[in-house]
Amino acid sequence: MSSQDIPEENLPHVQGDTHSSDVTKPAGDPFADPGLPPHEHRKQDIDERAASRSERMVALLFLVSMVATVGFIASYVSIPVDKIVYVFPIGHVSALNFALGLTLGVALFCIGAGAVHWARTLMSDVEVADERHPIEAAPEVKAKVLADFKQGAEESAFGRRKLIRNTMFGALALVPLSGVVLLRDLGPLPGTKLRKTAWSEGKMLINQNTLQPLRPEDVQVGSLTFAMPEGMKEEDHDFQQEIAKAALMIVRIQPANIKDKKTLDWGTDGILAYSKICTHVGCPISLYEQQTHHVLCPCHQSTFDLSDGGRVIFGPAGHALPQLRIKVNDKGYLEAMGDFAEPVGPAFWERG
């Protein structure tokens, strides 16, 4: 059946309310704009007591979210990791995981439910039809947008409903604490481990290749020798962790070629001991140029001058190589006079 065969009384007509379009349609047009239905006021729009009840409900949801967030943090701190509980109908589950999931879920759900209830009962629900406009807004359109924004802010009752506003701010401020607390599980706190190594006063320098204590005559001018602390063994369970901080490189430079007085004083007869760990990202340094006394990190080409306190002369490294103070003991072996004066390897945020 064509549109010409439809009786006029069965065709849709344009509604004459305030929201309908003013465009005049030809008589009998089957695609006439029906317009918008008349606006029906909600109970909260005409009854302030109902609006107050909705406000209290939204505030209650936000408060429950705040309590759940506090519960999340309390559960994380107080419930043992290995505790198992029975929860019907799930069965036996980790008490910590169940508590964290439940409290975090309630905290997020209540914020969302509060926002939805706020929008559905207290914010304006009047439908507004607007025409399309070019991508580049005209000045009058920009002015209209700002006016609409101000009107929307007023209609949301954000400024007038202080109870909702304050509890929402509280809920949103507490929820991120859940993520901050979870950062604690990234690993054990380092404490002072980053500041200390296996070196201490009296420990002899052991050649990593021969595993024998080093004598001054074992270190020749122009050579590069790698050493580790006395008492460290490769079969130890923590060897890799400790050698990553305590690895040492030994060089011998003619005293007249050493530029820095402190560097000279911390060595013995031109023998200098530096950390082998690059201060950029912790790569082991192994390339030595005997004419310039420079060492090069093979990872990112940071270059250090061993004749001048191990200072950085090229590359991304942020600070000089730490030097270990050494001497010759009564038995004629090289030994440390203490630990490094500063943390070895890359910088970290709390390094002072």
Contacts in CASP RR format, 6 or more apart in sequence:
PFRMAT RR
TARGET T0000
AUTHOR 0000-0000-0000
METHOD contacts of the structure
MODEL  1
MSSQDIPEENLPHVQGDTHSSDVTKPAGDPFADPGLPPHEHRKQDIDERA
ASRSERMVALLFLVSMVATVGFIASYVSIPVDKIVYVFPIGHVSALNFAL
GLTLGVALFCIGAGAVHWARTLMSDVEVADERHPIEAAPEVKAKVLADFK
QGAEESAFGRRKLIRNTMFGALALVPLSGVVLLRDLGPLPGTKLRKTAWS
EGKMLINQNTLQPLRPEDVQVGSLTFAMPEGMKEEDHDFQQEIAKAALMI
VRIQPANIKDKKTLDWGTDGILAYSKICTHVGCPISLYEQQTHHVLCPCH
QSTFDLSDGGRVIFGPAGHALPQLRIKVNDKGYLEAMGDFAEPVGPAFWE
RG
3 28 0 8 1.000
3 30 0 8 1.000
6 30 0 8 1.000
8 27 0 8 1.000
8 28 0 8 1.000
11 28 0 8 1.000
11 29 0 8 1.000
11 30 0 8 1.000
11 32 0 8 1.000
12 30 0 8 1.000
12 32 0 8 1.000
12 34 0 8 1.000
13 32 0 8 1.000
13 34 0 8 1.000
14 20 0 8 1.000
14 21 0 8 1.000
14 25 0 8 1.000
14 32 0 8 1.000
14 33 0 8 1.000
14 34 0 8 1.000
14 35 0 8 1.000
15 34 0 8 1.000
15 35 0 8 1.000
15 36 0 8 1.000
15 37 0 8 1.000
15 38 0 8 1.000
17 35 0 8 1.000
17 36 0 8 1.000
17 37 0 8 1.000
17 38 0 8 1.000
17 39 0 8 1.000
19 35 0 8 1.000
19 36 0 8 1.000
19 37 0 8 1.000
19 38 0 8 1.000
19 39 0 8 1.000
19 127 0 8 1.000
19 128 0 8 1.000
19 129 0 8 1.000
20 33 0 8 1.000
20 34 0 8 1.000
20 35 0 8 1.000
20 36 0 8 1.000
21 33 0 8 1.000
21 35 0 8 1.000
21 129 0 8 1.000
23 33 0 8 1.000
25 32 0 8 1.000
25 33 0 8 1.000
35 129 0 8 1.000
36 127 0 8 1.000
36 129 0 8 1.000
39 126 0 8 1.000
39 127 0 8 1.000
42 121 0 8 1.000
42 125 0 8 1.000
43 50 0 8 1.000
44 50 0 8 1.000
44 51 0 8 1.000
44 54 0 8 1.000
44 121 0 8 1.000
44 122 0 8 1.000
45 51 0 8 1.000
51 121 0 8 1.000
51 122 0 8 1.000
54 117 0 8 1.000
54 118 0 8 1.000
54 121 0 8 1.000
54 122 0 8 1.000
55 122 0 8 1.000
55 161 0 8 1.000
55 163 0 8 1.000
55 164 0 8 1.000
56 163 0 8 1.000
57 114 0 8 1.000
57 117 0 8 1.000
58 114 0 8 1.000
58 117 0 8 1.000
58 118 0 8 1.000
58 122 0 8 1.000
58 164 0 8 1.000
58 167 0 8 1.000
58 168 0 8 1.000
59 163 0 8 1.000
59 164 0 8 1.000
59 167 0 8 1.000
61 110 0 8 1.000
61 111 0 8 1.000
61 112 0 8 1.000
61 113 0 8 1.000
61 114 0 8 1.000
61 117 0 8 1.000
62 110 0 8 1.000
62 111 0 8 1.000
62 114 0 8 1.000
62 164 0 8 1.000
62 167 0 8 1.000
62 168 0 8 1.000
62 170 0 8 1.000
62 171 0 8 1.000
63 167 0 8 1.000
63 171 0 8 1.000
64 106 0 8 1.000
64 110 0 8 1.000
65 106 0 8 1.000
65 107 0 8 1.000
65 108 0 8 1.000
65 109 0 8 1.000
65 110 0 8 1.000
65 111 0 8 1.000
65 171 0 8 1.000
65 174 0 8 1.000
65 175 0 8 1.000
66 107 0 8 1.000
66 167 0 8 1.000
66 170 0 8 1.000
66 171 0 8 1.000
66 174 0 8 1.000
68 103 0 8 1.000
68 104 0 8 1.000
68 105 0 8 1.000
68 106 0 8 1.000
68 107 0 8 1.000
68 110 0 8 1.000
69 103 0 8 1.000
69 104 0 8 1.000
69 107 0 8 1.000
69 171 0 8 1.000
69 174 0 8 1.000
69 175 0 8 1.000
69 177 0 8 1.000
69 178 0 8 1.000
70 174 0 8 1.000
71 99 0 8 1.000
71 103 0 8 1.000
72 99 0 8 1.000
72 100 0 8 1.000
72 101 0 8 1.000
72 103 0 8 1.000
72 104 0 8 1.000
72 107 0 8 1.000
72 177 0 8 1.000
72 178 0 8 1.000
72 181 0 8 1.000
73 177 0 8 1.000
73 178 0 8 1.000
73 181 0 8 1.000
75 96 0 8 1.000
75 99 0 8 1.000
75 100 0 8 1.000
75 103 0 8 1.000
76 96 0 8 1.000
76 100 0 8 1.000
76 181 0 8 1.000
76 182 0 8 1.000
76 184 0 8 1.000
79 95 0 8 1.000
79 96 0 8 1.000
79 99 0 8 1.000
80 95 0 8 1.000
80 96 0 8 1.000
81 94 0 8 1.000
81 96 0 8 1.000
83 94 0 8 1.000
83 95 0 8 1.000
83 96 0 8 1.000
84 92 0 8 1.000
84 93 0 8 1.000
84 94 0 8 1.000
84 95 0 8 1.000
85 92 0 8 1.000
85 93 0 8 1.000
85 95 0 8 1.000
85 98 0 8 1.000
86 92 0 8 1.000
86 93 0 8 1.000
87 93 0 8 1.000
87 98 0 8 1.000
90 98 0 8 1.000
104 178 0 8 1.000
107 171 0 8 1.000
107 174 0 8 1.000
107 175 0 8 1.000
107 178 0 8 1.000
108 175 0 8 1.000
110 171 0 8 1.000
111 168 0 8 1.000
111 171 0 8 1.000
111 172 0 8 1.000
111 175 0 8 1.000
115 168 0 8 1.000
118 164 0 8 1.000
122 156 0 8 1.000
122 157 0 8 1.000
122 161 0 8 1.000
122 164 0 8 1.000
123 152 0 8 1.000
123 155 0 8 1.000
123 156 0 8 1.000
123 157 0 8 1.000
124 152 0 8 1.000
124 155 0 8 1.000
124 156 0 8 1.000
133 141 0 8 1.000
137 145 0 8 1.000
153 159 0 8 1.000
157 164 0 8 1.000
158 164 0 8 1.000
158 165 0 8 1.000
159 165 0 8 1.000
194 343 0 8 1.000
194 348 0 8 1.000
194 351 0 8 1.000
195 343 0 8 1.000
196 245 0 8 1.000
196 339 0 8 1.000
197 229 0 8 1.000
197 242 0 8 1.000
197 245 0 8 1.000
197 246 0 8 1.000
197 339 0 8 1.000
197 340 0 8 1.000
197 344 0 8 1.000
198 228 0 8 1.000
198 229 0 8 1.000
198 232 0 8 1.000
198 242 0 8 1.000
198 245 0 8 1.000
198 246 0 8 1.000
199 229 0 8 1.000
199 246 0 8 1.000
199 248 0 8 1.000
199 324 0 8 1.000
199 336 0 8 1.000
199 338 0 8 1.000
199 339 0 8 1.000
199 340 0 8 1.000
200 229 0 8 1.000
200 336 0 8 1.000
200 338 0 8 1.000
200 339 0 8 1.000
201 336 0 8 1.000
201 337 0 8 1.000
201 338 0 8 1.000
202 230 0 8 1.000
202 329 0 8 1.000
202 335 0 8 1.000
202 336 0 8 1.000
202 337 0 8 1.000
202 338 0 8 1.000
203 229 0 8 1.000
203 230 0 8 1.000
203 231 0 8 1.000
203 335 0 8 1.000
203 336 0 8 1.000
203 338 0 8 1.000
204 213 0 8 1.000
204 214 0 8 1.000
204 229 0 8 1.000
204 230 0 8 1.000
204 329 0 8 1.000
204 333 0 8 1.000
204 334 0 8 1.000
204 335 0 8 1.000
204 336 0 8 1.000
205 213 0 8 1.000
205 214 0 8 1.000
205 227 0 8 1.000
205 228 0 8 1.000
205 229 0 8 1.000
205 230 0 8 1.000
205 248 0 8 1.000
205 250 0 8 1.000
205 273 0 8 1.000
205 326 0 8 1.000
205 333 0 8 1.000
205 334 0 8 1.000
205 335 0 8 1.000
205 336 0 8 1.000
206 212 0 8 1.000
206 213 0 8 1.000
206 214 0 8 1.000
206 227 0 8 1.000
206 228 0 8 1.000
206 229 0 8 1.000
206 230 0 8 1.000
206 231 0 8 1.000
206 232 0 8 1.000
207 213 0 8 1.000
207 214 0 8 1.000
207 218 0 8 1.000
207 225 0 8 1.000
207 226 0 8 1.000
207 227 0 8 1.000
208 226 0 8 1.000
208 227 0 8 1.000
208 228 0 8 1.000
208 247 0 8 1.000
209 226 0 8 1.000
213 230 0 8 1.000
213 333 0 8 1.000
213 334 0 8 1.000
214 225 0 8 1.000
214 227 0 8 1.000
214 250 0 8 1.000
214 333 0 8 1.000
214 334 0 8 1.000
215 332 0 8 1.000
215 333 0 8 1.000
215 334 0 8 1.000
216 268 0 8 1.000
216 269 0 8 1.000
216 271 0 8 1.000
216 328 0 8 1.000
216 332 0 8 1.000
216 334 0 8 1.000
218 225 0 8 1.000
219 225 0 8 1.000
219 250 0 8 1.000
219 251 0 8 1.000
219 252 0 8 1.000
219 271 0 8 1.000
219 334 0 8 1.000
220 252 0 8 1.000
221 252 0 8 1.000
221 253 0 8 1.000
221 254 0 8 1.000
221 290 0 8 1.000
222 251 0 8 1.000
222 252 0 8 1.000
222 253 0 8 1.000
222 288 0 8 1.000
222 290 0 8 1.000
223 251 0 8 1.000
223 252 0 8 1.000
223 290 0 8 1.000
224 249 0 8 1.000
224 250 0 8 1.000
224 251 0 8 1.000
224 286 0 8 1.000
224 288 0 8 1.000
224 295 0 8 1.000
225 249 0 8 1.000
225 250 0 8 1.000
225 251 0 8 1.000
226 247 0 8 1.000
226 248 0 8 1.000
226 249 0 8 1.000
226 250 0 8 1.000
226 276 0 8 1.000
226 286 0 8 1.000
227 248 0 8 1.000
227 249 0 8 1.000
227 250 0 8 1.000
227 273 0 8 1.000
228 243 0 8 1.000
228 246 0 8 1.000
228 247 0 8 1.000
228 248 0 8 1.000
229 246 0 8 1.000
229 336 0 8 1.000
230 335 0 8 1.000
232 239 0 8 1.000
232 242 0 8 1.000
232 243 0 8 1.000
232 246 0 8 1.000
233 239 0 8 1.000
236 242 0 8 1.000
244 277 0 8 1.000
245 277 0 8 1.000
245 344 0 8 1.000
245 345 0 8 1.000
247 275 0 8 1.000
247 276 0 8 1.000
247 277 0 8 1.000
247 284 0 8 1.000
248 273 0 8 1.000
248 274 0 8 1.000
248 275 0 8 1.000
248 276 0 8 1.000
248 324 0 8 1.000
249 273 0 8 1.000
249 274 0 8 1.000
249 275 0 8 1.000
249 276 0 8 1.000
249 285 0 8 1.000
249 286 0 8 1.000
249 288 0 8 1.000
249 295 0 8 1.000
250 271 0 8 1.000
250 272 0 8 1.000
250 273 0 8 1.000
250 334 0 8 1.000
251 271 0 8 1.000
251 272 0 8 1.000
251 274 0 8 1.000
251 288 0 8 1.000
251 293 0 8 1.000
251 306 0 8 1.000
252 269 0 8 1.000
252 270 0 8 1.000
252 271 0 8 1.000
252 272 0 8 1.000
253 270 0 8 1.000
253 272 0 8 1.000
253 293 0 8 1.000
253 306 0 8 1.000
253 307 0 8 1.000
254 270 0 8 1.000
255 264 0 8 1.000
255 269 0 8 1.000
255 270 0 8 1.000
257 293 0 8 1.000
257 307 0 8 1.000
258 264 0 8 1.000
258 270 0 8 1.000
258 272 0 8 1.000
258 307 0 8 1.000
258 308 0 8 1.000
259 305 0 8 1.000
259 307 0 8 1.000
259 308 0 8 1.000
259 309 0 8 1.000
260 307 0 8 1.000
260 308 0 8 1.000
260 309 0 8 1.000
262 309 0 8 1.000
263 272 0 8 1.000
263 307 0 8 1.000
263 308 0 8 1.000
263 309 0 8 1.000
263 310 0 8 1.000
263 323 0 8 1.000
264 270 0 8 1.000
266 272 0 8 1.000
266 323 0 8 1.000
266 324 0 8 1.000
266 325 0 8 1.000
266 326 0 8 1.000
267 273 0 8 1.000
267 325 0 8 1.000
267 326 0 8 1.000
267 327 0 8 1.000
268 326 0 8 1.000
268 327 0 8 1.000
268 328 0 8 1.000
268 334 0 8 1.000
269 328 0 8 1.000
271 326 0 8 1.000
271 334 0 8 1.000
272 306 0 8 1.000
272 323 0 8 1.000
273 323 0 8 1.000
273 324 0 8 1.000
273 325 0 8 1.000
273 326 0 8 1.000
273 334 0 8 1.000
273 336 0 8 1.000
274 295 0 8 1.000
274 304 0 8 1.000
274 306 0 8 1.000
274 310 0 8 1.000
274 321 0 8 1.000
274 322 0 8 1.000
274 323 0 8 1.000
274 324 0 8 1.000
275 321 0 8 1.000
275 322 0 8 1.000
275 323 0 8 1.000
275 324 0 8 1.000
275 340 0 8 1.000
275 344 0 8 1.000
275 345 0 8 1.000
276 284 0 8 1.000
276 285 0 8 1.000
276 286 0 8 1.000
277 283 0 8 1.000
277 284 0 8 1.000
277 285 0 8 1.000
277 344 0 8 1.000
277 345 0 8 1.000
278 284 0 8 1.000
278 285 0 8 1.000
278 297 0 8 1.000
278 299 0 8 1.000
278 300 0 8 1.000
278 302 0 8 1.000
278 317 0 8 1.000
278 321 0 8 1.000
278 345 0 8 1.000
278 346 0 8 1.000
279 302 0 8 1.000
279 312 0 8 1.000
279 317 0 8 1.000
279 318 0 8 1.000
279 319 0 8 1.000
279 320 0 8 1.000
279 321 0 8 1.000
279 344 0 8 1.000
279 345 0 8 1.000
279 346 0 8 1.000
279 347 0 8 1.000
280 297 0 8 1.000
280 299 0 8 1.000
280 300 0 8 1.000
280 302 0 8 1.000
280 315 0 8 1.000
280 316 0 8 1.000
280 317 0 8 1.000
280 318 0 8 1.000
280 346 0 8 1.000
281 299 0 8 1.000
281 300 0 8 1.000
281 346 0 8 1.000
282 299 0 8 1.000
282 345 0 8 1.000
282 346 0 8 1.000
283 297 0 8 1.000
283 298 0 8 1.000
283 299 0 8 1.000
283 300 0 8 1.000
285 295 0 8 1.000
285 296 0 8 1.000
285 297 0 8 1.000
285 298 0 8 1.000
285 304 0 8 1.000
285 321 0 8 1.000
286 298 0 8 1.000
287 295 0 8 1.000
287 296 0 8 1.000
287 297 0 8 1.000
287 298 0 8 1.000
288 294 0 8 1.000
288 295 0 8 1.000
288 296 0 8 1.000
289 295 0 8 1.000
289 296 0 8 1.000
292 305 0 8 1.000
293 305 0 8 1.000
293 306 0 8 1.000
293 307 0 8 1.000
294 303 0 8 1.000
294 304 0 8 1.000
294 305 0 8 1.000
294 306 0 8 1.000
294 313 0 8 1.000
295 303 0 8 1.000
295 304 0 8 1.000
295 306 0 8 1.000
295 321 0 8 1.000
296 302 0 8 1.000
296 303 0 8 1.000
297 303 0 8 1.000
297 304 0 8 1.000
297 317 0 8 1.000
300 315 0 8 1.000
300 316 0 8 1.000
300 317 0 8 1.000
301 314 0 8 1.000
301 315 0 8 1.000
302 312 0 8 1.000
302 314 0 8 1.000
302 315 0 8 1.000
302 316 0 8 1.000
302 317 0 8 1.000
303 312 0 8 1.000
303 313 0 8 1.000
303 314 0 8 1.000
303 315 0 8 1.000
304 310 0 8 1.000
304 311 0 8 1.000
304 312 0 8 1.000
304 313 0 8 1.000
304 317 0 8 1.000
304 320 0 8 1.000
304 321 0 8 1.000
305 311 0 8 1.000
305 313 0 8 1.000
306 321 0 8 1.000
309 320 0 8 1.000
309 321 0 8 1.000
309 323 0 8 1.000
310 320 0 8 1.000
310 321 0 8 1.000
310 323 0 8 1.000
311 320 0 8 1.000
312 318 0 8 1.000
312 319 0 8 1.000
312 320 0 8 1.000
318 347 0 8 1.000
319 347 0 8 1.000
322 340 0 8 1.000
322 341 0 8 1.000
322 342 0 8 1.000
322 343 0 8 1.000
322 344 0 8 1.000
322 345 0 8 1.000
323 340 0 8 1.000
323 341 0 8 1.000
324 336 0 8 1.000
324 338 0 8 1.000
324 339 0 8 1.000
324 340 0 8 1.000
325 336 0 8 1.000
325 337 0 8 1.000
325 338 0 8 1.000
325 341 0 8 1.000
326 334 0 8 1.000
326 335 0 8 1.000
326 336 0 8 1.000
326 337 0 8 1.000
327 334 0 8 1.000
327 335 0 8 1.000
327 337 0 8 1.000
328 334 0 8 1.000
328 335 0 8 1.000
329 335 0 8 1.000
343 351 0 8 1.000
END
